[in-house]
Amino acid sequence: MTNKDKFKFILQQEVIYLSLSLLVALASLLNHDIYAAGRVFLYTALFFQLIILIMGWDVITKRNDKNIK
């Protein structure tokens, strides 16, 4: 797996999980409390960042297939 493929994998994970965090925050915003919605977005985004790190750890630390000299 090249660095470009690793970047694409992590970027896809970021887009998916951050959009889910935004949806959760928007659902919280329906209660008309913008401060709570901001906190919910922050906490869910941090939680999903931890999930991305755990799931992508093998991808991130895997050596490249191509030996670049």
Contacts in CASP RR format, 6 or more apart in sequence:
PFRMAT RR
TARGET T0000
AUTHOR 0000-0000-0000
METHOD contacts of the structure
MODEL  1
MTNKDKFKFILQQEVIYLSLSLLVALASLLNHDIYAAGRVFLYTALFFQL
IILIMGWDVITKRNDKNIK
1 59 0 8 1.000
1 62 0 8 1.000
1 64 0 8 1.000
1 65 0 8 1.000
2 64 0 8 1.000
2 65 0 8 1.000
2 66 0 8 1.000
3 64 0 8 1.000
6 59 0 8 1.000
6 60 0 8 1.000
6 62 0 8 1.000
9 56 0 8 1.000
9 59 0 8 1.000
10 52 0 8 1.000
10 56 0 8 1.000
10 59 0 8 1.000
10 60 0 8 1.000
13 52 0 8 1.000
13 55 0 8 1.000
13 56 0 8 1.000
14 52 0 8 1.000
17 45 0 8 1.000
17 48 0 8 1.000
17 49 0 8 1.000
17 51 0 8 1.000
17 52 0 8 1.000
18 45 0 8 1.000
18 48 0 8 1.000
20 44 0 8 1.000
20 48 0 8 1.000
21 41 0 8 1.000
21 44 0 8 1.000
21 45 0 8 1.000
21 48 0 8 1.000
22 41 0 8 1.000
24 40 0 8 1.000
24 41 0 8 1.000
24 44 0 8 1.000
25 37 0 8 1.000
25 38 0 8 1.000
25 40 0 8 1.000
25 41 0 8 1.000
25 44 0 8 1.000
26 37 0 8 1.000
28 36 0 8 1.000
28 37 0 8 1.000
28 38 0 8 1.000
28 40 0 8 1.000
28 41 0 8 1.000
29 37 0 8 1.000
31 37 0 8 1.000
END
